[in-house]
């Protein structure tokens, strides 16, 4: 037999159909199923983590917005208080000045009567 025929025989032998071991198909399917379930659990965990992150970000944003609105309300209330104090001081000064002017011209008392419209 020549080398070429021997090579063909070896090639034919290596390419001949070999029956798979018993249970190979079930083992392969079981591995695929296990990987699919593991991937599915991982995907679920990933989505849960993403959802938790979104809830956390939205909650933090909501808290920040509420805090900022409260700060603005407090600032507005403080501004209104300062304006009221200024207006009362200004009014008090004006009333004192008018009283002094009235005393200077001899007026001791002014009677105020209500006028209906």
C-alpha positions in Angstrom: 0.0 0.0 0.0 1.3 3.3 -0.9 1.4 6.4 1.2 -1.5 8.0 -0.5 -3.8 5.1 0.1 -2.7 4.9 3.7 -3.5 8.7 4.0 -6.9 8.1 2.5 -7.6 5.3 4.8 -6.6 7.4 7.8 -8.7 10.2 6.6 -11.7 8.0 6.0 -11.2 6.5 9.5 -11.0 9.9 11.2 -14.1 11.2 9.3 -16.3 8.1 9.9 -19.4 8.7 12.0 -19.0 8.0 15.7 -22.0 7.4 17.9 -22.2 9.9 20.8 -22.0 8.5 24.3 -25.3 7.6 25.9 -27.0 10.6 27.6 -24.8 13.2 25.9 -27.9 15.0 24.5 -29.5 15.2 27.9 -26.3 16.5 29.5 -25.9 19.2 26.8 -29.6 20.2 27.2 -29.2 20.3 31.0 -26.2 22.6 30.7 -27.9 24.9 28.3 -31.0 25.0 30.6 -28.7 25.7 33.6 -27.0 28.5 31.8 -30.3 30.0 30.6 -31.6 30.0 34.1 -28.5 31.5 35.5 -28.6 34.2 32.8 -32.2 34.8 33.5 -31.6 35.2 37.2 -28.7 37.6 36.4 -30.8 39.6 34.0 -33.6 39.8 36.7 -31.1 41.0 39.3 -29.7 43.5 36.8 -33.2 44.9 36.1 -34.0 45.0 39.9 -30.8 46.8 40.5 -31.6 49.3 37.7 -35.1 49.8 39.1 -33.8 50.4 42.6 -31.3 52.9 41.2 -34.1 54.8 39.4 -36.2 54.8 42.5 -33.3 56.1 44.5 -32.5 58.9 42.0 -36.1 59.9 41.7 -36.5 59.9 45.5 -33.3 62.0 46.0 -34.4 64.4 43.3 -37.8 64.7 44.9 -36.3 65.3 48.3 -33.9 67.9 46.8 -36.7 69.7 45.1 -38.8 69.7 48.3 -35.8 71.0 50.3 -35.2 73.8 47.7 -38.8 74.8 47.7 -38.8 75.0 51.5 -35.6 77.1 51.4 -37.3 79.5 48.9 -40.4 79.7 51.1 -38.3 80.5 54.2 -36.4 83.1 52.3 -39.7 84.7 51.1 -41.1 84.7 54.6 -37.9 86.3 56.0 -38.0 89.0 53.3 -41.7 89.7 54.1 -40.8 90.0 57.8 -38.0 92.4 57.1 -40.3 94.5 54.9 -43.0 94.6 57.5 -40.6 95.6 60.3 -39.2 98.4 58.0 -42.8 99.6 57.2 -43.7 99.6 60.9 -40.6 101.5 61.8 -41.2 104.0 59.0 -44.8 104.4 60.1 -43.8 104.9 63.7 -41.3 107.6 62.8 -43.9 109.4 60.7 -46.5 109.2 63.4 -44.0 110.5 65.9 -43.1 113.4 63.6 -46.8 114.3 63.0 -47.4 114.2 66.8 -44.5 116.6 67.4 -45.8 118.9 64.8 -49.3 118.9 66.2 -47.9 119.6 69.8 -45.8 122.4 68.3 -49.0 124.1 67.1 -50.9 123.4 70.4 -53.0 120.4 69.4 -53.3 118.0 72.3 -56.0 115.6 71.1 -57.7 114.8 67.7 -61.0 113.1 67.8 -61.5 110.6 65.0 -64.9 109.7 63.8 -65.8 107.0 61.4 -67.3 108.0 58.2 -69.6 105.6 56.4 -69.7 105.7 52.6 
